[in-house]
Amino acid sequence: MTIVVTTPTGRVGSRVVRLLLQAGVRPRVLVRDPARLDDATRARVDVRRGDLTDAAFVREATAGARSVFWVDPTPHTCADPVETSRRTGAAVADAARAGDVGRVVLLSSGGAEKRHGVGHIDGLARIEEQLDASGADVLHLRCGYFFTNLMFDLDGLADGVLTTSADPHQPMPWVAPRDIGDVAAARLLSDAWQGRVVQGVHGPEDLSFTAIAEILSGALGRPVRVRTVTDDDVRETLRAAGLPPGAVEGIVGMTAGTRGLVPEQPRELVTTTPTTLAGWAYAHLRPLLA
């Protein structure tokens, strides 16, 4: 059984690789820089060096695989993130359509079900559509908001401020990347599913930004308050940082397009994962802000 893992040094991909190794599987990992793999992992995996934006590399590196875990490598900062995601995802979709790949587990996002109007998440929707049309077995993991996104503004948190352009009172799924890796690995190892499957990965509970601030205050041992800004405030900040217009709208659109979103998959046993924000913040954020 050959399982291919993309972005194997990322927060989710590295967890998937670790669990596959513990399950007795030697995964094939697609990586731009093998030196980023630790020595113990590099000795136990089949390394294919290349760029996921290179369609020829992707087709060759995934050929004959039973399963592929696909993570879109497109940065939010590129000039046309949606089209870049679509073009990059086309390579694995083409491999699936040609029968070179048996099935694909895609790291997608809540909001992709809207298909349009959700910023860069629209790029994941395009990949979902390409995979759905391939005829292969596909599973879309519609994940909640990553805990690790809180690391993007450590300076703000150090000052006791949690800044957002989202509705501060709207609860939404928040999830630890480690838990996403657990779900992805379980699905890659299972033969119990086929066809088109969509699975939410919602974390242990829905949380609003006001609730997040309260949890962080306890976990970090310092008061944290919510500061709400507008979409135009975010645009101005991103433009000042030198991001191109397409990148700016891709980032702003992810928050604007998910306001009031009710996930397609309800919260229940299968979509709920265990790691709490309080525990994660104490273990990962608190040391960074000490």
Secondary structure, DSSP 8 states (H G I E B T S, - for coil): --EEEESTTSHHHHHHHHHHHHTT---EEEES-GGGS-HHHHTTSEEEE--TT-HHHHHHHHTTEEEEEE-----TTSSSHHHHHHHHHHHHHHHHHTTSEEEEEEEEETTGGG-SSSTTHHHHHHHHHHHHTT-SEEEEEEE-EEGGGGGGGHHHHHTTEEEESS-TT--EEEE-HHHHHHHHHHHHH--S--SEEEEEE--SSEE-HHHHHHHHHHHHTS--EEEE--HHHHHHHHHHTT--HHHHHHHHHHHHTTTT---SS-SSTTT-----HHHHIIIIIHHHH-
